[in-house]
């Protein structure tokens, strides 16, 4: 009996050292998934805010740029980013969301009942994505290609 106890000292520490990397990977995966779901909700709300801004009458002249700016401001103030790309105030950087506003009349104000669509695409570079596939890609790889692309679209009729 005393023989077994003598040679099992430190076995718990070895088992802990073997299991710890898996627990840490699981914890990082849970955190990364939380960031992904949060960012998807943010870009969905940004597309809704942009579509709503494009459908109501305001004192500001209607342009696709003004509608995209509403969605851009919502997204850039709320997104959790882990990308090392560039960020700009007008959402034109490599790590910023891409916002596309479509209207049947082009860049002129829509008529009553016309649909206004806002599509937001965000290149999400997750925490584990960089660990799984290190950046040994070619220099021609863009931020969208090296990241997961989250997309949300909203369409509302002009009031």
N, C-alpha and C positions, 0 to 999 in steps of 0.2 A: 504494500500500500504506500509506504513512504517512498518507494522507488519511483512510482508513477508521478507523484506530486513533484518530486525533485526535478524531473526532466521536462515538465510541462510549464515551468516558469517562463514567461515571455511569449507564450503561444498566442495570447490575446492581442499583444502588441503587433505580432506578425500578421494575424488575421485582420486587424484594423488597417494595417498598412496595405494589405492586398485589396480591401474593399473600399477604402477611401477614394481612390480615383473614380470609381464607378458612381459613388454618391455625389462627388463634386460635378461630374459630367451631367448627372441627372438634375442637379440643382441649377446648373448653367442652362440646361435645356428648358427647364421650367421658366426661368427668368427670361430667356430669349423668346420663348413662345408668348409670354405675357407682353413683351415689347411689340411683337408682331401683331397680336390681336389689338393692342392699344392703338398702334399706328394705323391699322386698317380702319378702326372706328374713327380716328381723326380725319383720314382722307375721305371717308364717307360723309362725315359732317361738313368737311370743307367743300365737297361737291354740292351738297345741299345748300349751304350758305351762298355759294356762288350762283347756283340756279335761282335761288330766291331773290338775290340781289338783281339778277337779270330780268326778273319777271314783274317786279313792282315798279310803279312810277316814282321817280325821284327827281330832285332838282338838278342832279348831275347828269350831263348828257350821256346817253347810252352808247357804250362801245364794248367790243369784246375784251379789250385791254382792261377796262374798268371792272368788268365782271370777273375776269381772271385775277385781278388784284385782290378782290374780296376773298376769293378762295385761297390765294397765296398767303395773305395775311393770317387767315385762320390756321392754315397748315403750318407755316413756319413758326408760329408762336406756340404750337401745341405738340409737334412731332418730337419723339425721342429718337435721336439719330446716333448711330454708331459708325457712320461712314466717315472716311477721311477725305472725301471730296470737298469741293468748294461750295460755299453757300453765298447767295446774293440776296439783296432786299427784294428783287423782282422775280424771284424763283427761276433764275436763269443759270444757276450753278449746276455742277455735275452731281451734287448730292441733294438737290432740291426737287420737289415734285414738279412734274410736267403737267400743265393745265391747258386743256383745249376747250374752247367755248364754240358751240355751233348754233347757228340761227339760220332759218330758211332765207332770210333777207341779207345775209352777209354781216357786214359791220355796221349796218344801220339799225335803228330801233325796230324791234319786232312789232307786228300788228297785233291787235287784240286776238287772243286765242292761239297765236303761233307758239310752237314749242321752243324752249331754250334749253340746250343740253350743256352740261359741264362735266368733263371727264378729267379725273385726277389720277395720274400714274406716279407712283413713288418707288424709287429703287432702294429697297430695304436691304442693307448690309448687316446681317445679324452677328451676334457675338460668336456663335459656333460656326457660322458659315466661313469665317476666316480661319478657324482651326481645322475644319474639315477639308477645305480646298485652299491651301495657301496661295498667295498671289504670285504664282509662277506662270501666269497667263501672258499672252503676247502684249506688246505695247499698244496694239490697235484695239484691245478690248475696252469697251466703254463701261461706264458705271452701271448702266441698265443690264448689260450682259453679265457682269460679274456679281450681280445682286439678285435677290428675289424681287420680282416686280409686283407690287400691290396696286390694284386698279379699282376705282369706284366711279360710278357715273350716275348723275341725276338729271332728270328731265322734268320741267315744269312749264305750264302754259302761261303766256303773258297775260296779265290782268289789265 
